[in-house]
Each structure stands twice: as structure tokens, then as C-alpha cells.
Amino acid sequence: MAGERGTVLLVEDEEAITEPLSEALVAEGFRAEVAGTVAEALRVARSLEPDLVLLDIGLPDGSGLDVCRELRGFSQVPIIMLTARGSEADRVAGLELGADDYVVKPFSAREVIARVRAVLRRGARQLPGGATETIAIGGLELDPGKHSAELDGEPMDLTLKEFDLLRTLMESAGSVLTREELIDRVWDMNWFGSTKTLDVHVSGLRRKLRDDPRAPRYIHTVRGVGFRFSGPDEA
């Protein structure tokens, strides 16, 4: 039945994109809702509370980046940006504002749906064996069951991808995780995007952890390899 996989809000004003993509989403079991402007996107997002947002950058009444910024003010819904080829600045800006992923135009409906499934799957991922034990290192405490994190007793405002990245790093505290391992675990083993996505999310997470990359308390860069999260005895 259509909609059983969840609701996807497609924010795009080009019918040549919205019609085939909506049809493909419905055929895959999703409910598809379309918004063609910034104002309509925010109105529908507030009333509908979709499970995922596909967000075009160029909209008639403003930028999709404005939608991303506003959404993150009241929702942690997964966001996948639809961006033009060569617009790396827009992609980085979107990721820094809290988008979870991006797909570059021109794209096929099959590619977008694969990315939708991957993002939703990663957002629903549980710890091995379904464990939900709280992880505490230094002044940082992460509760997988409640999907929450606190730093020095203060709640952290994390996107879904930032939470997944932090959880993955904390689960392997004291060990080095390669960039490839992090991308496989936090995004998808079939990820075909740029590793810039990982860099942007690590940078954003460091800001929220108040972690100076020159003298890190938590996230250490291992040059040429990846990243290591401080172990309990270090933090």
C-alpha cells in the first residue's frame, strides 16, 4: 500500500522532476508530497511531519538552504539535497546547516530512491543486538535509546547524521576508524558520494563538542588514515 514506507516531502518546482520522481516514490511504497516554494515547503513540513525531505536548492521564492535552516529550527527530519553539478559550495553549505546527504543533478529516480532508503535505514540503525546502553566518556554522554546526547550536562542539538557519526566514534573510542569505515557505517556501504560529506560532518560535530582540532579533547585526526575518538581514560 502506498505510504507504508513513510512520507517523503519533495521540495522542487520543476514538473519534469517532480512527476516522475513522485511516481517512482509511490511505486516503491512511499507517500509523496510536493512543495514548489520555500513558503509551501515549510508549511507542509510543519503540518505533515514527513519522514524525509528531498530538497532542491533553487526555488522561485528563495533558496533551499533557507528551508534547510528553518527546518533544523524545529525538526530533525532527514534531508537530502538535490543540487546542480559543480555547485560544491551549495552542497557544503547545506551539509553545514544540517542536511544529511545530497544527490547531484541530473539523476535517475532509481538513484534518488536508493539514497532515500540508505538515509532512512541509517537513521533507524540500532546498536548491535538492539542494545541501548548509555555511553559516557569525559563530559560527554550519549543515550542511543532516547537518541540524545549531553555535553557537560547540557543537551546537544545534533542532526541524525551527526548523532550516528558521534555514536560510531564513541562505540570505537580509543581505536582508529578509517575514513572508509566511517562512511560505510554512518552512510552506506554502497556510498558513491564525495568524502567531503564526512569532513563537513566531522567539522560540524567538532564545533558542537567545542573541540579544537589543534588540541582536541575528543576527536583526533590520524593523518592519512581517519579519526580516533578519545578513550575513557583520555577524555
Secondary structure, DSSP 8 states (H G I E B T S, - for coil): -TTTT-EEEEE---HHHHHHHHHHHHHTT-EEEEE-SHHHHHHHHHHH--SEEEEESEETTEEHHHHHHHHTTT----EEEEE-TT-HHHHHHHHHHT--EEEESS--HHHHHHHHHHHHHHHT---GGG----EEETTEEEETTTTEEEETTEE----HHHHHHHHHHHHTTTSEEEHHHHHHHHT-TT--S-THHHHHHHHHHHHHTT--TTS-SSEEEETTTEEEE--TTT-
